[in-house]
Amino acid sequence: MLQSYVTPLLFALVATVHIICAVIAVMLLLAPMPQFPGWQVVKPGRMHWVSFVGSWAFSALMTWIWLFVGSARYDAKSQMFYALLLIGAFGAGAAWSGFYIRHLRRTALRWLGTEIRWQKMGREISQEMEDFDACRRGLDGSLQMRFRDGTILKLDPQAQNTVNLVIEVFETACPADIATSDASC
């Protein structure tokens, strides 16, 4: 039995949150991961999937409580309002995580030997590891690698194989500096 505070508008908003998450899940499950035989590929990591599934699961749990359980406390109205906010916040977090997973897949970041390739805004970018110039941590937590021509590659440190790529770039571009204490790379 639905709780008395569940109005058609609120029900539609909650349903929309879960429909969006379901559509994203179907998109992720049906879209094949790009295959590049012989290349090392940077893929979404466990943290990305836990973020997507965990946020959606918590939103679903709060939805079930909001729809069917409710609260018998004196502040039930405010509790259910906060439950509604949690449904929206965690649903939005799940949707963002799903879109980010899709973004990581579409970037198709990969390397073979000393060549790095990735997609950015529909075009293929290729750089040589020897052309690596500098790196820094971005405000969003990403690792930003700059190449001599000014091209910037943003890496997610939580993505699978990112660490391997960074190690490979540093070993290729700065072999002498890594062995000394005054490493400038």
C-alpha positions as CSV (number, residue, x, y, z in Angstrom):
1,M,0.0,0.0,0.0
2,L,1.4,3.4,-1.0
3,Q,1.9,6.0,1.7
4,S,-0.5,9.0,1.8
5,Y,2.2,11.5,0.9
6,V,2.9,9.9,-2.4
7,T,1.4,12.2,-4.9
8,P,1.3,11.6,-8.7
9,L,3.8,14.3,-9.3
10,L,6.3,13.1,-6.7
11,F,5.8,9.5,-7.9
12,A,6.5,10.5,-11.5
13,L,9.7,12.3,-10.4
14,V,10.9,9.3,-8.5
15,A,10.0,7.0,-11.3
16,T,11.9,9.2,-13.8
17,V,15.0,8.9,-11.7
18,H,14.9,5.1,-11.9
19,I,13.9,5.1,-15.5
20,I,16.9,7.2,-16.4
21,C,19.2,4.9,-14.4
22,A,17.7,1.8,-16.1
23,V,18.2,3.3,-19.5
24,I,21.8,4.1,-18.7
25,A,22.3,0.6,-17.4
26,V,20.9,-0.9,-20.6
27,M,23.1,1.4,-22.7
28,L,26.2,0.3,-20.7
29,L,25.4,-3.4,-20.9
30,L,24.4,-3.4,-24.6
31,A,27.2,-1.2,-25.9
32,P,30.2,-3.3,-26.6
33,M,33.6,-2.2,-25.1
34,P,35.8,-1.1,-28.0
35,Q,38.3,-3.8,-28.9
36,F,41.8,-3.0,-29.9
37,P,43.8,-6.3,-30.2
38,G,47.3,-6.0,-29.0
39,W,46.8,-2.6,-27.4
40,Q,46.7,-1.9,-23.6
41,V,43.3,-0.1,-22.9
42,V,42.3,2.2,-20.1
43,K,38.8,1.1,-19.0
44,P,36.4,2.0,-16.2
45,G,37.6,0.6,-12.9
46,R,35.8,-1.1,-10.1
47,M,35.2,2.2,-8.3
48,H,33.2,3.5,-11.3
49,W,31.0,0.5,-11.3
50,V,30.5,0.5,-7.5
51,S,29.6,4.1,-7.7
52,F,27.0,3.5,-10.4
53,V,25.5,0.3,-8.9
54,G,25.8,1.4,-5.2
55,S,24.2,4.8,-5.8
56,W,21.3,3.4,-7.8
57,A,20.8,0.6,-5.2
58,F,20.7,3.1,-2.3
59,S,18.3,5.3,-4.3
60,A,16.1,2.2,-4.9
61,L,16.2,1.3,-1.2
62,M,15.1,4.8,-0.2
63,T,12.4,4.6,-2.9
64,W,11.0,1.4,-1.4
65,I,11.1,3.0,2.1
66,W,9.5,6.2,0.8
67,L,6.7,4.3,-1.1
68,F,5.8,1.5,1.2
69,V,7.3,1.8,4.7
70,G,7.1,5.5,5.6
71,S,7.6,6.6,9.2
72,A,5.5,6.5,12.4
73,R,7.6,9.1,14.2
74,Y,6.4,12.6,15.1
75,D,8.7,14.1,12.4
76,A,7.6,11.6,9.7
77,K,6.8,14.4,7.2
78,S,10.4,15.8,7.3
79,Q,11.9,12.3,7.3
80,M,10.1,11.4,4.1
81,F,11.1,14.8,2.6
82,Y,14.7,14.0,3.3
83,A,14.2,10.4,1.9
84,L,12.9,12.0,-1.3
85,L,16.0,14.3,-1.4
86,L,18.2,11.2,-1.0
87,I,16.4,9.4,-3.8
88,G,17.1,12.3,-6.1
89,A,20.7,12.9,-5.0
90,F,21.7,9.2,-5.2
91,G,19.8,8.7,-8.4
92,A,21.6,11.7,-9.9
93,G,24.9,10.3,-8.7
94,A,24.1,7.0,-10.3
95,A,23.2,8.7,-13.6
96,W,26.4,10.8,-13.5
97,S,28.5,7.7,-12.8
98,G,26.8,5.8,-15.7
99,F,27.5,8.7,-18.1
100,Y,31.1,8.9,-16.9
101,I,31.6,5.1,-17.5
102,R,30.2,5.7,-21.0
103,H,32.6,8.7,-21.5
104,L,35.6,6.5,-20.4
105,R,34.6,3.9,-22.9
106,R,34.1,6.3,-25.7
107,T,37.5,8.0,-25.0
108,A,39.1,4.6,-26.0
109,L,42.4,5.5,-24.4
110,R,45.0,2.9,-25.4
111,W,48.7,2.5,-26.0
112,L,51.0,0.1,-27.9
113,G,54.7,0.4,-27.6
114,T,55.4,4.1,-27.3
115,E,52.3,5.3,-29.1
116,I,49.2,6.6,-27.2
117,R,45.8,7.1,-28.9
118,W,42.5,8.3,-27.7
119,Q,39.3,9.9,-29.0
120,K,38.3,13.4,-28.2
121,M,35.3,15.1,-29.5
122,G,35.0,12.6,-32.4
123,R,38.6,12.8,-33.6
124,E,41.4,10.4,-33.0
125,I,44.5,11.9,-31.2
126,S,47.8,10.2,-31.3
127,Q,50.9,11.1,-29.3
128,E,54.3,9.5,-28.7
129,M,55.4,8.9,-25.2
130,E,58.7,10.5,-25.9
131,D,56.8,13.8,-26.5
132,F,55.6,13.8,-22.9
133,D,56.4,17.2,-21.3
134,A,54.8,17.6,-17.9
135,C,52.0,16.4,-15.7
136,R,49.9,17.9,-12.9
137,R,46.9,17.1,-10.8
138,G,43.7,18.8,-12.0
139,L,41.1,20.4,-9.7
140,D,38.8,17.5,-10.5
141,G,41.3,14.9,-9.3
142,S,42.4,13.9,-12.8
143,L,46.0,13.5,-13.8
144,Q,46.7,15.8,-16.7
145,M,49.6,14.9,-19.0
146,R,50.9,17.6,-21.3
147,F,52.8,16.8,-24.5
148,R,55.2,19.1,-26.3
149,D,52.7,20.2,-28.9
150,G,50.4,21.4,-26.1
151,T,48.0,18.5,-26.2
152,I,46.6,17.6,-22.8
153,L,45.5,14.1,-21.9
154,K,43.3,13.8,-18.8
155,L,43.6,10.5,-17.0
156,D,41.3,9.2,-14.3
157,P,43.5,7.7,-11.6
158,Q,40.7,5.2,-10.7
159,A,40.4,3.8,-14.2
160,Q,41.8,0.3,-14.9
161,N,45.3,0.4,-16.4
162,T,45.9,4.1,-15.7
163,V,48.8,3.4,-13.4
164,N,50.4,1.1,-16.0
165,L,50.1,3.9,-18.6
166,V,51.7,6.5,-16.4
167,I,54.5,4.2,-15.4
168,E,55.1,3.4,-19.1
169,V,55.1,7.1,-20.1
170,F,57.5,8.1,-17.3
171,E,59.9,5.2,-18.0
172,T,59.9,6.1,-21.7
173,A,60.0,9.9,-21.5
174,C,62.3,10.3,-18.4
175,P,64.5,7.2,-18.1
176,A,67.5,9.0,-16.7
177,D,65.6,11.2,-14.4
178,I,63.7,8.4,-12.7
179,A,67.0,6.8,-11.5
180,T,68.2,10.1,-9.9
181,S,66.9,12.0,-6.9
182,D,66.5,15.2,-8.9
183,A,63.7,13.9,-11.2
184,S,62.1,16.7,-13.1
185,C,59.3,14.8,-14.7
